[in-house]
Amino acid sequence: MLEWVRATLPMDLDMPRMIEQKIESMLDKEKEVIMDAHIEGQRVFDKFPHTQWTNNQAEQYYNETFNTKEK
């Protein structure tokens, strides 16, 4: 969505910049939700204890799935 906004809307106007800022502010929360869902999915489908699946594994899944670089 963020790439589309930047490519499509004139970024020299206030409204597109506000949209861009709102999307950017939501990215960390979206990543957290995706990682939590990955951990929960592994727990449910693999029948392993929740503690077996770590945040590092979830972050690796996120980065591989969404082609992001680790920070």
C-alpha positions in Angstrom: 0.0 0.0 0.0 2.8 2.4 0.9 4.6 1.8 -2.3 1.3 2.5 -4.2 0.7 5.7 -2.4 4.2 6.9 -3.1 4.0 6.0 -6.7 0.5 7.2 -7.4 -0.3 10.2 -5.4 1.4 13.6 -5.7 3.6 13.7 -2.5 3.9 17.4 -2.5 0.3 17.7 -1.1 -0.7 17.5 2.5 -3.3 14.6 2.2 -0.9 12.1 0.5 1.7 12.9 3.1 -0.8 12.3 5.9 -1.8 9.0 4.3 1.9 8.0 4.0 2.5 8.8 7.6 -0.5 6.9 8.8 0.6 3.8 6.8 4.1 4.0 8.1 2.8 4.3 11.7 0.9 1.1 11.3 3.7 -1.1 9.8 5.2 -2.2 13.1 1.9 -3.2 14.5 1.1 -5.1 11.3 4.5 -6.9 11.5 3.7 -7.8 15.2 0.3 -9.3 14.3 1.7 -11.3 11.5 4.5 -12.7 13.7 2.0 -13.6 16.5 -0.2 -15.3 13.9 2.8 -17.3 12.7 3.7 -18.5 16.2 0.1 -19.4 17.0 -0.3 -21.2 13.7 2.8 -23.3 14.4 1.6 -24.1 17.8 -1.8 -25.2 16.7 -0.9 -27.2 13.6 2.3 -28.7 14.9 1.0 -29.4 18.4 4.2 -28.1 19.9 4.2 -26.0 23.1 4.0 -22.2 22.4 7.4 -21.6 23.8 9.1 -23.8 21.2 8.4 -21.1 18.5 10.4 -18.0 19.1 10.1 -14.4 18.0 13.3 -14.9 16.0 11.7 -17.7 14.0 8.6 -15.6 13.5 10.6 -12.6 12.4 12.6 -14.8 10.0 9.2 -16.0 8.5 8.0 -12.4 8.2 11.2 -11.3 6.5 11.2 -14.2 4.1 7.5 -13.9 3.3 7.5 -10.2 2.8 11.0 -9.8 1.4 12.2 -7.4 4.0 15.7 -7.0 5.3 16.4 -7.7 8.9 17.0 -4.6 11.0 
